[in-house]
Amino acid sequence: MESVDLFIKYGDILLVEFAADPPVKVTPLQVIFKEGFTPFMAKSRRYPPLHRDYLDKRLADLMRHYLLYHNPDSRWERPRVLSYDGGITGDKCSNRSDGMANATSGSSSGEFGRIKIRNYFTVVPPNGIFTAYRVIMGSSDAVAYALKIRFLSEGINHCASHVQGFCELEPPETEAELEQFLCAVNGTRNNIPNYTTLVKDLQDVLQYATESAGSRKKRNFMNVLLQDHGWSSKHDAGLQLIKGVLSAMVPMAHPKDTWDMCLYTDASQDHWGAIITQVEPGALSKPRAEQNHFPLASVSELFKGSMLNGRRLKKKRLL
């Protein structure tokens, strides 16, 4: 539990610069090459002066902390690619072209570690050839990371602060605002039974506004007012209903191999839904009212195309 406490305590602290930190104690990663693979060499790309300056500083920082070393004899190098992080500051970040590398090795998802053939992860910037001491991010799924993790023993749930942010949003006025709200809420659909039924009215007015705009370009959505395309008190009520459901979402349980799993399905004229639960061993022999079900996942969708023409009883049988 000590590691969990540290994750929670320092969840908002991010390392933005390299430092002389001790290595992580994990099992070294083994990258397996595909049969028939041979080394290949790539040429360095042309960089503008600002990018060259950034690469010089970046590589010097990596070498100073023993993460990279000069390796002029390597025959495995790939070019370095610079991009922008998309944030407010517009800072540059350094990436490696791994298309060929990933195509020649097996997928090895795991922890930070070392490999037997370091030359496989060699880069070629303008000022030389450099090889990493450790597996580089993105190479054959070598490293997985998360910005913030919180471990809950009682179940799986969405971040309470994010859900509260949804609930405090003002009613949308334009098509762009409604689309952003529905896209954000869609990430919680597996925790909300009958999700498609709840958002149907909002999706209908969004679809009507999109068709009226004549274009699906997002820059046009900001000029389309919902009140001019059928927004009414019914949609205000539906929006408040969704916010209420968000604040009362049911946490999903952690799956347990020894427990019994149950699948329940249902259908209406326009929608269908399903939920998976788990119960303790032997609980299914008890009366339904005495069974304690723990939800694992739920899903709901609209019937589309020819499925809309079927009878409700037939739809139930299909599920």
PALO-695859 format. One line per 10 residues: number of its first residue (from 1); for each residue y, z, x of N, C-alpha, C. Coordinates in steps of 0.2 Angstrom, whole numbers. Each point is the difference from the previous one (the first is absolute). Last residue first. Layout:
% residues N
NUM> Y,Z,X,Y,Z,X,Y,Z,X; ...
END
This chain:
% residues 319
319> -53,-146,-158,1,5,5,-6,5,1; 0,-17,-17,0,-3,7,1,5,5; 0,6,-22,-7,-1,2,1,-3,7; 20,4,-11,-3,6,2,-7,-1,3; 11,-18,-9,3,2,6,-3,6,2; -6,-7,-21,-3,-5,5,3,2,7; 9,10,-19,-7,3,1,-3,-4,6; 21,-7,-7,1,6,4,-7,3,1; 3,-27,-2,1,6,-5,-1,7,5; 10,-24,10,-6,3,-2,1,6,-5
309> 17,-14,12,-2,-2,-7,-7,3,-2; 11,4,21,4,3,-5,-2,-2,-7; -10,-9,20,-2,7,-1,4,3,-6; 5,-21,11,-4,-1,-6,-3,7,-2; 21,2,15,-4,-6,-2,-4,0,-6; 4,24,11,4,-6,1,-4,-6,-3; 2,29,-1,-4,-6,-1,5,-6,0; 6,23,13,1,-4,-6,-5,-5,0; -3,24,13,3,-7,0,1,-3,-6; -7,25,16,1,-4,-7,4,-6,1
299> -14,23,14,3,-7,0,1,-2,-7; -7,23,17,1,-3,-7,3,-7,1; -14,22,15,4,-6,0,1,-3,-8; -10,22,7,0,-3,6,5,-6,0; -4,24,-15,2,-7,0,0,-2,7; -14,20,-12,5,-1,5,1,-7,1; -12,17,-20,0,-7,4,7,0,4; -18,18,-13,7,0,3,0,-6,5; -14,8,-24,0,-4,6,7,0,3; -6,9,-22,-1,5,6,0,-4,7
289> 1,-11,-21,6,4,0,0,5,6; -18,-15,-5,6,-4,2,6,5,1; -25,10,2,4,-3,-5,6,-3,3; -19,2,17,3,5,-4,4,-4,-6; -12,-10,19,-5,2,-5,4,5,-5; 11,-9,19,0,-5,-5,-6,2,-6; 5,13,21,5,1,-6,-1,-5,-5; -12,1,21,-3,3,-6,5,1,-5; 10,-3,24,-7,-2,-2,-2,4,-6; 26,-4,1,-5,3,4,-7,-2,-2
279> 19,-18,-4,-2,7,-2,-5,3,4; 20,-22,-1,-6,3,3,-1,7,-3; 13,-26,-8,0,8,2,-6,2,3; 15,-24,-8,-5,3,4,1,7,1; 10,-20,-18,1,6,4,-7,2,3; 14,-22,-14,-6,3,3,2,6,4; 10,-21,-20,1,6,5,-7,3,2; 15,-22,-14,-6,3,1,1,6,6; 15,-16,-21,-1,4,7,-7,2,1; 9,-11,-21,3,-3,6,-1,2,7
269> -11,8,-21,1,-7,-1,3,-3,6; -12,21,7,3,-1,-6,1,-8,-1; -18,17,15,4,-6,-1,4,1,-7; -16,15,21,2,-1,-7,5,-6,0; -18,16,17,4,-6,-1,2,0,-7; -12,17,21,2,-1,-7,5,-6,-1; -18,13,19,4,-6,-1,1,-1,-8; -9,20,20,0,-3,-6,5,-5,-1; -16,16,20,6,-5,-2,-1,-3,-7; -9,24,15,-2,-6,-5,7,-4,-2
259> -5,15,24,2,0,-7,-2,-6,-4; -1,3,24,-6,4,-3,2,0,-8; 15,-9,16,-6,-4,0,-6,3,-4; 28,1,-3,-6,4,3,-6,-4,-1; 29,-5,-1,-7,-2,-2,-5,5,4; 25,7,-7,-4,-2,6,-7,-2,-2; 20,0,-19,-4,4,4,-3,-4,6; 24,-3,-14,-7,-3,1,-4,5,5; 22,6,-17,-2,-1,7,-7,-3,0; 18,-3,-20,-6,4,2,-2,-2,7
249> 26,-1,-11,-6,-4,2,-6,5,2; 24,2,-10,-6,4,-2,-7,-3,2; 23,-9,4,0,7,2,-6,4,-2; 1,-23,-6,0,1,7,1,7,2; 1,-5,-23,-7,-1,3,0,1,7; 21,0,-10,-3,6,-2,-7,0,3; 13,-20,3,2,6,4,-4,6,-1; -4,-18,-15,-3,-1,7,2,5,5; 10,1,-21,-7,1,-1,-3,-1,7; 22,-6,-2,0,7,0,-8,2,0
239> 5,-23,-3,2,2,7,-1,8,1; -3,-10,-22,-6,-1,5,2,2,7; 17,2,-16,-5,5,-1,-6,-1,4; 17,-16,2,3,7,2,-6,5,-1; -3,-21,-9,-2,0,7,3,6,3; 4,-2,-23,-7,0,1,-2,0,8; 22,-3,-8,-2,7,1,-7,1,1; 8,-23,8,2,4,-5,-2,7,1; 2,-27,11,0,7,2,2,4,-6; 0,-25,2,-4,3,-4,-1,8,1
229> 14,-16,12,-6,-3,0,-5,4,-4; 23,5,7,1,-7,-3,-7,-3,-1; 2,22,10,2,0,-7,1,-7,-3; -6,2,23,-6,2,-5,3,0,-7; 11,-14,21,1,6,-4,-6,1,-5; 4,-15,24,-3,0,-7,0,7,-3; 7,-6,23,5,-2,-5,-3,-1,-7; -14,6,19,6,5,0,5,-2,-5; -19,-14,5,-1,6,-5,5,5,0; 0,-19,15,2,-2,-7,-1,6,-4
219> -8,1,22,8,0,0,3,-2,-7; -24,-1,5,2,6,-2,8,1,0; -15,-21,-7,3,2,6,3,7,-2; -11,-15,-15,-3,6,2,2,2,6; 11,-16,-22,-2,1,7,-3,6,2; 9,-5,-22,-2,-7,3,-2,0,7; 7,18,-17,4,-1,6,-1,-7,3; -12,8,-19,6,-2,-2,5,-2,6; -22,8,3,-1,-6,-3,7,-3,-2; -2,22,8,-1,-4,5,0,-7,-2
209> 2,17,-16,6,-1,4,-1,-5,6; -18,6,-14,4,-4,-3,7,-1,4; -17,14,9,-2,-7,0,5,-5,-4; 4,23,0,1,-2,7,-2,-8,0; -4,12,-19,7,-1,0,2,-3,7; -22,7,-4,1,-6,-4,8,-2,0; -9,19,12,-2,-6,3,2,-6,-4; 4,21,-9,4,-1,6,-1,-6,3; -14,7,-17,6,-2,-3,5,-2,6; -22,8,6,0,-6,-3,7,-2,-2
199> -9,21,11,6,-4,3,0,-7,-4; -16,17,-7,6,3,1,6,-5,2; -23,-7,-1,3,1,-7,7,3,1; -12,-3,20,2,-6,-3,3,0,-7; -10,20,10,6,-2,3,3,-7,-3; -20,17,-5,4,-5,-4,6,-2,3; -8,20,14,-4,-4,-5,5,-4,-5; 5,8,25,3,0,-7,-5,-3,-4; -2,1,24,1,7,-2,2,1,-7; -1,-21,11,-7,3,0,0,7,-2
189> 20,-12,3,-3,-2,-6,-7,3,-1; 20,1,16,-3,6,-2,-5,-2,-6; 13,-16,12,-4,3,5,-3,6,-3; 15,-13,-13,-6,-3,0,-5,4,5; 24,5,-2,-5,4,-4,-7,-3,0; 17,-12,11,-1,7,4,-5,4,-5; 6,-21,-8,-3,-1,6,-2,7,4; 14,-1,-19,-7,-1,-2,-4,-1,6; 23,3,3,-3,6,-3,-7,-1,-1; 12,-18,7,-1,4,6,-3,7,-3
179> 7,-17,-15,-6,-2,4,-2,5,5; 19,4,-13,-6,1,-4,-6,-2,4; 21,-4,9,-1,7,0,-6,2,-4; 7,-23,1,-2,2,6,-2,8,1; 10,-10,-20,-7,-2,1,-3,2,7; 20,14,-11,-1,-7,2,-8,-1,1; 8,22,-6,5,-4,-4,-1,-8,2; -15,25,0,2,-6,3,5,-4,-4; -2,28,0,-3,-6,-4,2,-7,4; 0,22,15,4,-2,-6,-4,-6,-3
169> -12,18,16,3,-6,0,4,-1,-7; -15,18,6,7,2,0,4,-7,0; -24,1,2,2,3,-7,7,1,0; -10,-8,20,-1,-5,-6,3,3,-6; 0,14,18,5,-5,1,-1,-5,-5; -16,16,1,6,3,-3,6,-5,1; -21,-5,10,0,-1,-7,6,3,-4; -1,2,24,0,-7,-2,0,-1,-8; -4,21,9,7,-1,1,1,-8,-2; -22,9,0,4,3,-5,7,-2,0
159> -21,-14,10,5,4,2,4,3,-6; -24,-7,-6,5,-4,3,6,6,2; -28,5,-1,6,-1,-4,6,-4,4; -27,11,0,4,-5,3,5,-2,-5; -14,24,4,-1,-6,-3,5,-5,4; -4,24,5,-2,-1,-7,0,-7,-3; 5,7,23,-7,2,-1,-1,-1,-8; 18,-13,17,0,4,-6,-8,2,-2; 18,-9,21,-7,1,-2,0,5,-6; 19,-19,12,-1,7,-3,-7,1,-3
149> 16,-18,17,-6,2,-3,0,7,-2; 16,-22,10,0,7,-2,-6,1,-4; 3,-20,13,7,4,1,0,7,-2; -22,-14,9,4,1,-6,6,4,2; -21,-17,12,5,5,0,3,1,-7; -21,-13,17,3,1,-7,5,6,1; -13,-19,18,4,6,-1,2,0,-7; -13,-18,8,-2,5,5,3,7,-2; -2,-24,-9,0,6,-4,-2,6,4; 3,-21,11,-6,1,-3,-1,6,-4
139> 22,0,11,-5,-4,3,-7,2,-3; 21,10,-6,-1,-6,-3,-5,-4,3; 12,17,16,0,1,-8,-1,-7,-3; -10,6,24,6,-2,-3,0,0,-7; -15,14,19,0,-6,-5,6,0,-3; 1,10,24,-4,2,-6,1,-6,-5; 9,-2,22,-6,5,1,-4,2,-6; 14,-24,5,0,7,-3,-6,4,2; 13,-22,13,-6,2,-4,1,8,-2; 16,-23,10,-1,7,-1,-6,1,-5
129> 15,-20,16,-6,1,-4,-1,8,0; 25,-14,4,-7,2,3,-5,1,-5; 24,-5,-5,0,3,6,-6,2,3; 4,-9,-22,3,-5,5,-1,3,7; -19,8,-17,8,-1,-1,2,-4,6; -25,5,-10,4,-4,5,7,-1,-2; -24,17,-4,6,-3,-3,4,-4,6; -27,12,-7,6,-2,5,5,-4,-3; -23,11,-6,6,1,-3,6,0,5; -22,-5,7,0,-3,-7,6,1,-3
119> -6,10,21,4,-6,0,0,-4,-7; -12,21,4,7,1,-1,3,-7,-1; -25,8,-3,3,-6,3,7,1,-2; -14,17,-7,-3,-1,7,4,-6,3; 13,17,-16,-5,-5,-1,-3,-2,7; 13,22,-15,0,-5,6,-5,-5,-1; 14,15,-20,-5,1,6,1,-5,5; 7,9,-27,3,-2,6,-5,1,6; -11,-3,-23,5,4,2,3,-3,6; -12,-15,-19,-2,6,3,6,4,3
109> -12,-26,-9,5,5,-2,-2,7,2; -6,-25,6,-2,6,3,5,6,-3; -10,-28,-3,5,5,-2,-3,7,2; -5,-21,16,-2,3,-7,5,5,-2; 7,-22,15,-3,7,1,-2,2,-7; 12,-20,4,-5,-1,5,-4,7,1; 19,-5,-14,-5,-5,-2,-6,1,5; 20,13,3,-4,3,-5,-6,-5,-2; 15,-7,17,-3,6,2,-5,3,-6; 15,-18,-4,-6,-2,4,-4,5,2
99> 20,6,-11,-4,-5,-5,-6,-2,4; 19,15,7,-7,2,0,-5,-5,-4; 26,5,12,-3,-6,-4,-8,1,1; 19,20,1,-4,-4,4,-3,-5,-4; 24,15,-1,-7,-1,-2,-3,-4,4; 23,16,-2,-4,-4,4,-7,0,-2; 27,5,-11,-7,3,2,-4,-6,3; 28,6,-7,-5,-4,2,-7,4,1; 22,7,-16,-3,0,6,-6,-5,1; 17,6,-19,-2,-7,3,-3,0,7
89> 9,18,-17,2,-1,7,-1,-7,3; -8,7,-22,7,0,0,3,-2,7; -25,-8,-4,3,6,-2,8,-1,0; -18,-16,8,2,0,-7,4,6,-3; -10,-7,23,-4,5,-4,2,0,-8; -1,-21,19,5,5,-2,-4,5,-5; -10,-15,21,2,-1,-7,5,6,-1; -15,-14,21,5,5,-2,2,-1,-7; -23,-5,18,4,-2,-6,5,5,-2; -17,-9,22,3,6,-3,5,-3,-5
79> -23,-12,10,7,1,0,2,6,-4; -24,-1,13,3,-3,-6,8,1,0; -23,0,20,6,2,-3,2,-3,-7; -19,2,18,-1,1,-7,6,1,-4; -6,-2,25,-1,-6,-3,-1,0,-8; 11,16,23,-3,-1,-6,-1,-7,-3; 11,11,21,-6,-4,0,-4,-1,-6; 21,13,4,1,-7,1,-6,-4,0; 9,23,-10,-7,-2,2,1,-8,1; 14,26,-4,1,-7,2,-7,-3,2
69> 2,20,-19,0,-1,7,1,-8,2; 2,22,-21,0,-8,2,0,0,7; 2,21,-11,-3,-4,-5,-2,-7,1; 12,19,13,-7,-1,1,-4,-3,-6; 24,6,3,-4,5,-3,-7,-2,0; 17,-14,10,2,7,2,-5,5,-3; -2,-23,-7,-3,2,7,2,7,2; 9,-7,-20,-7,0,-1,-4,2,7; 24,-5,-1,-2,7,-3,-7,1,-1; 7,-21,9,2,6,5,-2,6,-3
59> -1,-18,-14,-6,0,4,1,5,6; 18,-3,-16,-6,2,-3,-6,1,5; 20,-9,7,1,7,-1,-6,3,-3; 1,-24,3,0,4,7,0,7,-1; 2,-13,-20,-7,0,3,0,4,7; 21,-4,-10,-4,5,-4,-7,1,3; 14,-17,9,2,7,2,-4,5,-4; -4,-22,-6,-2,1,7,2,7,2; 8,-8,-20,-7,2,-1,-3,2,7; 22,-8,-1,0,7,-3,-7,2,-1
49> 4,-22,9,2,5,4,-1,7,-3; -15,-19,-10,7,1,1,1,6,5; -23,-13,1,3,5,-3,8,0,1; -26,-15,1,7,0,2,4,6,-4; -27,1,7,5,-3,-5,7,0,3; -25,1,14,5,4,-3,5,-5,-4; -26,-6,2,6,0,4,5,4,-4; -28,3,0,6,-2,-3,6,0,4; -29,0,3,7,2,2,5,-3,-4; -28,8,-2,5,-5,0,7,3,2
39> -30,5,1,7,2,1,5,-6,-1; -24,0,-13,3,0,7,7,2,0; -23,2,-18,7,1,1,1,-1,8; -22,0,-13,3,-6,3,8,0,1; -9,18,-17,-5,-4,5,4,-6,2; 15,21,-6,-4,-4,-4,-4,-5,5; 9,25,6,2,-7,0,-5,-4,-4; 8,27,-2,-5,-4,1,2,-8,-1; 11,26,6,1,-6,-3,-5,-5,2; 3,28,-2,-4,-6,3,2,-6,-3
29> 12,26,3,-2,-6,-4,-3,-5,4; 0,28,4,3,-7,2,-2,-5,-5; 2,25,-8,-5,-4,3,3,-7,2; 17,21,0,-4,-3,-5,-6,-4,4; 23,16,4,-7,1,1,-4,-3,-5; 25,-7,10,-4,3,-6,-7,0,2; 20,2,18,-4,-5,-4,-3,4,-5; 24,9,9,-7,0,2,-4,-5,-4; 26,-4,4,-4,4,-4,-7,0,3; 24,-8,7,-5,2,4,-5,5,-4
19> 15,-19,-12,1,6,3,-6,1,4; 14,-20,-16,-5,2,4,1,6,4; 13,-5,-24,0,-2,7,-7,2,4; 4,4,-23,4,-6,0,0,-3,8; -14,18,-18,1,-1,7,3,-7,1; 2,18,-22,-3,-6,3,2,-1,7; -2,19,-21,2,-1,7,-3,-6,2; -3,10,-22,6,-4,1,2,-1,7; -19,14,-5,-1,-6,-4,5,-5,1; -7,23,9,4,-5,3,-1,-7,-3
9> -10,19,-10,6,3,3,4,-5,3; -21,-6,-9,5,2,-5,6,2,3; -17,-4,15,2,-6,-4,5,1,-5; -10,19,10,5,-4,5,2,-6,-3; -17,12,-11,7,3,-1,5,-3,5; -22,-8,0,3,-2,-6,7,4,-1; -13,5,19,2,-7,1,4,-2,-7; -11,21,1,6,0,4,3,-7,1; -21,5,-12,6,0,-4,6,0,4
END
